[in-house]
Amino acid sequence: MKAIIFIPIILLYFAANFYVFHRLWVAMPPNLIGRICLISFASIAILSLFISFLAGDAMPVGMASFFYRIGTSWVFILIYAFIVIFFKDLFGLTNRVLHFMPSDALTRYTKDNWMGLGLMVGFIAMLMICGYLKYQWKVRVPLSLTIEKTMADSSLFRPLRIVAISDLHLGYGINKKELEGWIDLINAEEPDIVLIAGDIIDNSIRPLNEGNFAESFKKIKAPMGIYACMGNHEYISGAKESMDFINRAGIHLLRDSVAEIDSCFYIVGREDRSNLRRKPLTDLVANLDKSKPIIVLDHQPYNLEKTEAADVDLQISGHTHQGQVWPISMITNALYEIDHGYLKKGNTNIYVSSGIGLWGGKFRIGTQSEYVVIDINKKL
């Protein structure tokens, strides 16, 4: 069934590649070496994605990472190459119909030379470089909340400080060194507790095990601990293997379960929405003391009205990546009530993170990679 769903996507991917590379072929001068280079590049760019996903775990980790990064980066480069070429062709077609400028106005200086192709490739390259630099810049999102419930622990004189992250996607694309840089950012905030809203793992647990990523998580300094819920990628990478890794990392994984923290507040961790057997939120909170704050971790931000109805004080979600790049961000904006940022529904506070990591190619265009610093003020 899953294969049937992916068939149209794969066909669309090949069709977009054919269109882009055909137009690049036409745009370049008839040069044998240039065309050999184009064919070689097309083969590597297109096939790397499939090599990575179909044979990555059978290769050395370094080689699998190479194919993963090339293949997934090309997906995003392809989007912009398609857009640029499509609008160029659309402009030319419109001009042939309306004749508002000379037919050779765009080609008189670029015909039979590399200028036109160079300008196109150069523009896309600069865009992707900017997108890569934007991804590397992790945005600190401060969020100060006052919850209309009493926190029982009088020993906590300052606001409860939570650092919330989601969508780490650790694996062939995001390595241990990058993770440890994020951990430095987290520890600098001196959090009381760290909450992870799913997708710790990308598509394979193997590079995390071989790279001993679990030990890095133990460097996080949070007196009240680290808590997480399942994301859809924990199932993609194998639920059992993912749970084993998360437990070894010292993270408290909540699967449709509740943890009461220092008799002060509750953390409710939901199963991911892709698990059709997950429990309703109302069942999870039914027997809780509603006079204490309730914080929910739910990877995918759907049915937010049910969160409000369950008398939840704060929900932290991720999953959307806010589309990662424009124009995909327009799609996520249409799909979700909120695909990124803060929303207040009644007495319920909701934050949907665009993620500290991302899937695939490391580009952020019109979106940001972030970590959220939440200060919850006590009602005295």
Residue pairs with C-beta under 8 A, 6 or more apart in sequence:
13 75
13 78
14 46
16 78
16 82
17 42
17 45
17 46
17 78
19 82
19 85
19 86
20 78
20 81
20 82
20 85
21 38
21 42
23 85
23 89
24 38
24 85
24 117
25 35
25 38
27 116
27 117
27 120
28 34
28 35
28 38
28 114
28 117
29 112
29 113
29 114
34 114
44 70
45 70
45 71
45 74
45 77
45 78
46 74
47 71
48 66
48 67
48 68
48 70
48 71
48 74
49 67
49 71
49 72
49 74
49 75
50 71
51 67
51 71
52 64
52 67
52 68
52 71
52 72
52 172
53 71
53 203
55 64
56 64
56 67
56 68
56 172
56 204
57 64
57 204
57 206
59 67
61 172
61 206
61 207
61 210
61 211
64 172
64 207
65 172
65 173
65 175
65 207
68 171
68 172
68 173
68 360
69 172
69 173
69 361
69 362
71 360
72 173
72 359
72 360
72 361
73 128
73 360
73 361
73 362
73 363
74 361
75 360
75 361
76 128
76 131
76 324
76 325
76 360
76 361
76 363
77 124
77 128
77 361
79 325
79 327
79 328
80 124
80 127
80 128
81 120
81 124
83 327
84 120
84 123
84 124
85 120
88 106
88 120
91 106
92 106
94 100
95 101
95 103
95 105
96 103
102 108
104 111
106 116
107 116
109 115
110 116
110 117
110 119
127 365
128 363
130 365
131 325
131 363
131 364
131 365
132 362
132 363
134 363
134 364
134 365
134 368
134 369
135 358
135 362
135 363
135 364
135 369
136 362
137 368
137 369
138 182
138 185
138 356
138 369
138 370
138 371
139 368
139 369
139 370
139 371
140 185
140 370
140 371
140 373
141 353
141 370
141 371
141 372
141 373
142 373
142 375
143 342
143 351
143 372
143 373
143 374
143 375
144 159
144 374
144 375
144 377
145 314
145 349
145 374
145 375
145 376
145 377
146 376
146 377
146 379
147 293
147 313
147 314
147 349
147 376
147 377
147 379
148 313
148 347
148 379
149 291
149 292
149 293
149 313
149 379
150 291
150 292
150 378
150 379
150 380
151 160
151 264
151 265
151 292
151 293
151 376
151 378
151 379
152 263
152 264
152 292
153 262
153 263
153 264
156 192
156 264
156 378
159 375
159 376
159 377
159 378
160 192
160 193
160 264
160 265
160 375
160 376
160 378
161 189
161 190
161 191
161 192
161 193
161 373
161 374
161 375
162 191
162 192
162 193
162 194
162 195
162 295
162 372
162 373
162 374
162 375
162 376
163 186
163 189
163 191
163 193
163 194
163 195
163 222
163 371
163 372
163 373
163 374
164 194
164 195
164 196
164 197
164 316
164 351
164 353
164 371
164 372
164 374
165 182
165 186
165 194
165 195
165 196
165 197
165 353
165 355
165 356
165 371
165 372
166 196
166 197
166 198
166 199
166 231
166 299
166 316
166 317
166 318
166 319
166 353
166 355
166 356
167 197
167 198
167 199
167 231
167 318
167 319
167 321
167 353
167 354
167 355
167 356
167 357
167 358
167 359
168 174
168 179
168 182
168 196
168 199
168 200
168 201
168 355
168 356
168 357
169 199
169 201
169 202
169 233
169 355
169 357
169 358
169 359
170 179
170 200
170 201
170 202
170 207
170 208
170 213
170 357
171 201
171 202
171 203
171 204
171 205
171 207
171 208
171 237
172 202
172 203
172 204
172 207
173 202
173 359
173 360
173 362
174 202
174 357
175 207
175 211
176 211
176 212
176 213
176 216
179 213
179 216
179 217
180 216
180 219
182 356
182 371
183 216
183 217
183 219
183 220
185 371
186 194
186 220
186 222
186 371
187 219
187 220
187 221
189 373
190 221
191 221
191 222
191 373
192 222
192 223
192 224
193 222
193 223
193 224
193 225
193 226
193 227
193 261
193 267
194 220
194 222
194 225
194 226
194 227
195 226
195 227
195 228
195 267
195 295
195 297
195 316
196 226
196 227
196 228
196 229
196 251
196 297
197 228
197 229
197 231
197 297
197 298
197 299
197 316
197 317
197 318
197 319
197 353
198 228
198 229
198 230
198 231
198 232
198 233
198 234
198 272
198 297
198 299
198 300
198 318
198 319
199 231
199 232
199 233
199 234
199 299
199 318
199 319
199 355
199 357
200 228
200 231
200 233
200 234
200 242
200 246
200 251
201 208
201 233
201 234
201 237
201 242
201 245
202 233
202 237
202 359
203 233
203 236
203 237
204 237
205 237
205 238
205 241
205 242
205 245
207 213
208 214
208 245
209 245
213 245
213 249
214 245
214 248
214 249
214 250
216 249
217 226
217 249
217 250
217 251
218 249
218 250
220 226
224 261
224 262
225 252
225 261
226 250
226 251
226 252
227 251
227 252
227 253
227 254
227 259
227 267
227 269
227 297
228 246
228 251
228 252
228 253
228 254
228 269
228 297
229 253
229 254
229 255
229 269
229 270
229 271
229 272
229 297
229 298
229 299
230 239
230 242
230 253
230 255
230 269
230 270
230 271
230 272
230 275
230 299
231 272
231 299
231 318
231 319
232 272
232 273
232 274
232 299
232 300
232 319
234 242
234 243
234 246
234 272
235 242
235 272
235 274
235 275
243 253
243 255
246 253
247 253
252 259
253 269
254 267
254 268
254 269
254 270
254 297
255 269
255 271
256 269
256 270
256 271
256 278
256 279
256 284
257 268
257 269
257 284
258 266
258 267
258 268
258 269
258 284
258 285
258 288
259 266
259 267
259 269
260 266
260 292
261 267
264 292
264 293
265 292
265 293
265 294
265 295
266 285
266 288
266 292
266 293
266 294
266 295
267 295
267 296
267 297
268 281
268 284
268 285
268 294
268 295
268 296
268 297
268 312
269 296
269 297
270 278
270 279
270 281
270 284
270 296
270 297
270 298
270 299
271 277
271 278
271 279
272 278
272 299
272 300
273 298
273 299
273 300
273 302
274 300
280 306
281 296
281 298
281 306
281 307
281 310
281 312
282 306
282 309
282 310
285 294
285 310
285 311
285 312
288 294
290 311
293 313
293 314
293 376
294 310
294 311
294 312
294 313
294 314
295 312
295 313
295 314
295 315
295 316
296 307
296 310
296 312
296 314
296 315
296 316
297 315
297 316
297 317
298 307
298 315
298 316
298 317
299 317
299 318
299 319
300 317
300 319
301 315
301 317
301 318
301 319
301 320
301 336
301 337
301 338
301 339
301 350
301 352
302 336
304 315
304 337
304 338
304 343
304 345
304 348
304 350
305 345
307 315
307 345
307 348
307 350
308 345
308 346
308 347
308 348
311 347
311 348
312 348
313 347
313 348
313 349
314 348
314 349
314 350
314 351
314 374
314 376
315 348
315 349
315 350
315 351
316 351
316 353
316 372
317 350
317 351
317 352
317 353
318 352
318 353
318 354
318 355
320 332
320 335
320 336
320 339
320 340
320 352
320 354
321 332
321 354
321 355
321 358
321 359
321 367
322 329
322 332
322 333
322 339
322 340
322 354
322 367
322 368
323 329
323 330
323 331
323 332
323 333
323 339
323 366
323 367
324 358
324 359
324 363
324 364
324 365
324 367
325 363
325 364
325 365
325 366
325 367
326 365
326 366
326 367
329 339
329 366
329 367
332 339
332 340
333 339
336 352
337 343
338 350
338 352
339 352
340 352
340 353
340 354
340 367
341 351
341 352
342 349
342 350
342 351
343 349
343 350
343 351
343 352
344 350
351 372
351 374
353 370
353 372
354 367
354 368
354 369
354 370
355 369
355 370
356 369
356 370
356 371
357 369
358 364
358 369
